Amino acid sequence: MSLTPLFLEMNDKNVLIAGSGEVGTRRAIRFLESGANVILLGSMLPIELLKLGASLKPMNEAEECVKWADLVVLATGDTQLNQRLSNLAKGKLLNRADHPVKGDIIVPSSFFIGDVQICIFTQGKSPLMARELRKRIEKIITKDDILQIELQDFTRKLLKNEVKDQKKRKYYLSHILKDEKIKELLKEGKLVNAKTYVDNFLRKSLNL
């Protein structure tokens, strides 16, 4: 398979979604929350999508809507209709919920733990296992892992101001990641204390 994972900037992009069932609605919510302009093609617009700013167009305006769109999402239960719309969408980014590999954009199962976004794609083989793997991952990643990310970001910003050598910055970041005192503070939820500890450690180590 020639697909590769990417993140797209969706703010103010135009997304056309055919299908207002569970899949179409879920994908519409994702794109609306990412700042995209969303039109649903069909006869019904779920109230939750209306509240988020989506609009509705009838199926007989499909050709014009496809021209407007940057991304076309096909999520109807009608395979023939999906194929007809797919033919209209040539040259556009296309996501097909019925046959993912027939499009050029995959919308994987995605969720956040703190600031960490995790996406799971089973090559379309098992959405059920994607949900099961999500549950397992959520059990593995802990609150102190998320705090460590915050602390690493804090440390990187301090180091960029004081250390020009990238390898040297990496050395300090690795040291802080493995520091037992820091692990203890983060396990107790004491992020502020951990930042103070890091700040003092770097000032001493770098003679600041």
N, C-alpha and C positions, 0 to 999 in steps of 0.2 A: 504494500500500500504506500502511495506517494504522499500521504497527508503528513503534515507536521503541525504541532501545537503552536498557536499564536494567541496574543491578546489584541483585540481591535479597539481603537478609540471610537466610541459610538456616539459621542455627544453631537447632537444636531444632524446625525445621519438619518436617512429616510429608509424605513423598514416596512415592507409590505408582507402581511401574514395572511395566507389563505387557510381558513379553518379556525373556528372559535371554540373547539372542544378543549379537553384538559391540556393537551400538548400545546396547541396554538395559544391558549390563554397563558400558560406558564412561560412560554417564550416571549410573548408580548410583554408580560410583566418585567421580565429580565431586561429587555431592550428599553422599555420605558424608564426603568429605574437607572439605566445607564445614560439617560439623556437623549435617546433617539426619538425621532418623530415616527409614530406608528399608525398605519392604516390597516384595518382588518377588512378583508374582502369576503363578502357574504351577505347574509340577511339578518344577522343578530350580533349585537355588541354587548358582551357581558358588562354589567354595571360597574364592576371593579376596574375594568379597563377604561371605561368612560371617565371615571373619577381620576384616573392617572393621566388622562389626556389623549387617549387613543380616539380615532375617528373611524367611521364605517363607510364603505363604498360597496355598491352592488356589483355582482359578478360580471354584468355586461360592460363595466368600465375597467375590466382587468387589464386591457392593453395599455390604456393611459396610465393606470396605476403602476404597472411594471416599468414604464418609461420614467416615472417619478422616482422609483425606488433605487437605493444603493444596494440593498440586500433584499432578496425575495425568500420568504420562508413558506414552504408548502407543508401544511399539516392537516389536510382534509382526509376523510376516510375513503375518498373516491380516487382510486389509482389512475383512472383515465383522465379525470380532471387535473390531477397533479401533473400528469405527463403533458397535457395540453398547456398548462401554465408554465411548465418547465421549458417547453419549446419557445414560448413567448419571451422567457427570461434569458435567452442566450446572450452572452456578453455581460450579464449581471452576476454578482455574487449570489450563489444559490444554496439554500439549505433545504434538504428533503427529509422530513421526519419519517416518511414511509420507506425510503431507500437511501440512507445517509451517504453511501459511497457513490451515488449518482449525482450528488451535488459537489460543490467545492468548499463548503463551509460546514463543519460539524459543530453542533451545540451540545457539549458534553454535560453530564451531571456535574453541578458546581455548587460549592458551599464555602462559607467562611468560618474560620475559627480565629477570632480576634481579627488581625489584619492579614492573616494567611488565607489566601484563596486556593482551594484544592479542586481540581477537575479530574473526573474519571470517565474514560471512554473505553468500552469493551469491544470496539470494532463493530458495534451494533449487534453483538451476539447475545447479550444478556443485560437488559436494563435492571432486572431484578438483582443480579449480582452487583451491579454498580451501586444500588442502594445498600446492599449488605456490606460492601467494602467501605462505604461511607460510614456506617455505624462503627466498624472496626477502627477506622482511622480516628474518628472522634474520641474513642476511648484511649488511644495511644498518645495523642497530643495533649499535653497538660497545660494548666494555667501558667506554670513557671516557664514552660517553653515559650509561650506568647510574651511573657515579661522579658525573657532573654532576648527576643527579637527587638523589643523596645530599647533594651540596654545596649545591644549591639549598634542600633541606629544612633543612640546618644554618643557612644564611644567613637564611631566612625566620624561623626561631625567634629568631635574634639580633635581627633587625630589628623583630619584633613587640614585643620588650621595650623598644626604644629609639625607634622611629619610629612615630608614630600615623597619619601621613598615608599612605594606601594608594598614592597615585600616586608618592610619594617612595620607598616600599619597592620598587615596581615598577621605578623607575629604577635603583636599586642592584642588583636582581636581574638586570636586563638587562645592566648593565655587567659584572657578574661572569660572566654567560653568554658574553659576547664577549671577555673578557680573554684575551690570547694567552698570558700567563704561566701562567694557570690551565689553559688547554687543554694546555699543555706538561706541566704536573705530572700532570694526569689521564691523559694519554696514556702516561705512565711509571708509572701506577698509584699515584701518591703522594697519596692522598686526605688523609692527616693533614697533609702539608705544605700542601696546597691550603686546608685549613680554617684553618691558622695564618696563611697569607697573607691570607685573607678577613677573619679576625678583626683582624689588624693594619691592614688597609685600612679597615675600618669604624670602628675606634677612631680612626684618624687623620682620616677624613672627617667623622665625627660629633663630634669633639672629646671622646671619652669618656676 
